């Protein structure tokens, strides 16, 4: 089964990708990026409430491990 996802999939990148792109702006220093602990499980709960147990997004999330998908936390110091 292929999961149907929306436009938000365009923002699905690893923390290293976000860190590098923030650095490339030249607007910030001391960039730090990591995966938010437990974020895949938070996302699963969100989909269950909003879309229900038959959601194709839920199928996708459950097929991936917690290190494969989640929310990136990025911080930096403004120049």
HUMOBEL-V26013 format. One line per field, one symbol per residue. psi: psi as a letter, one per 40 degrees, with the letter a starting at -180 (. if undefined). A space follows every 10 residues. Layout:
psi=???
This chain:
psi=hhhhiadede egiidddddd dddddeeiif hhhihhhedd dddddddddd eieehddddd ddeiidedia hhhhiihh.
